[in-house]
Amino acid sequence: MKRTAINLHTITAARLREGRERGSITVEHIMWAVIIVALVTTVGALLTAWATGKIGELG
C-alpha cells in the first residue's frame, strides 16, 4: 500500500509540474508577441511621421 501511495504522489507531482511549465511557455509567447507588436507599431508611427513630413515639404 505504501508503494502505491508513493507512486500516486510521484505521478501527481509530475503532472502538476508539467502543467505549470506549459503555462509559463504561453506567458513567454504572449510577452514576446506584445514586444513585437509594440516595436512594429513604433516603427510604423515613425515611418508615417517621416513620410508626412516629406509630403509637407513638397507642397
Backbone hydrogen bonds, N-H to C=O, Kabsch-Sander energy under -0.5 kcal/mol:
donor,donor_aa,acceptor,acceptor_aa,energy
5,A,1,M,-1.9
6,I,2,K,-2.1
7,N,3,R,-2.4
8,L,4,T,-2.5
9,H,5,A,-2.4
10,T,6,I,-2.5
11,I,7,N,-2.6
12,T,8,L,-2.4
13,A,9,H,-2.7
14,A,10,T,-2.2
15,R,11,I,-2.1
16,L,12,T,-2.2
17,R,13,A,-2.4
18,E,14,A,-2.3
19,G,15,R,-2.1
20,R,16,L,-2.0
21,E,17,R,-2.2
22,R,18,E,-2.0
23,G,19,G,-1.7
24,S,20,R,-1.9
25,I,21,E,-1.7
26,T,22,R,-1.4
27,V,23,G,-2.2
28,E,24,S,-2.3
29,H,25,I,-2.3
30,I,26,T,-2.2
31,M,27,V,-2.4
32,W,28,E,-2.2
33,A,29,H,-2.4
34,V,30,I,-2.4
35,I,31,M,-2.2
36,I,32,W,-2.6
37,V,33,A,-2.5
38,A,34,V,-2.3
39,L,35,I,-2.3
40,V,36,I,-2.6
41,T,37,V,-2.4
42,T,38,A,-2.3
43,V,39,L,-2.6
44,G,40,V,-2.5
45,A,41,T,-2.3
46,L,42,T,-2.3
47,L,43,V,-2.5
48,T,44,G,-2.3
49,A,45,A,-2.4
50,W,46,L,-2.4
51,A,47,L,-2.7
52,T,48,T,-2.5
53,G,49,A,-2.1
54,K,50,W,-2.2
55,I,51,A,-2.4
56,G,52,T,-2.1
57,E,53,G,-1.6
58,L,54,K,-1.2
59,G,55,I,-1.5
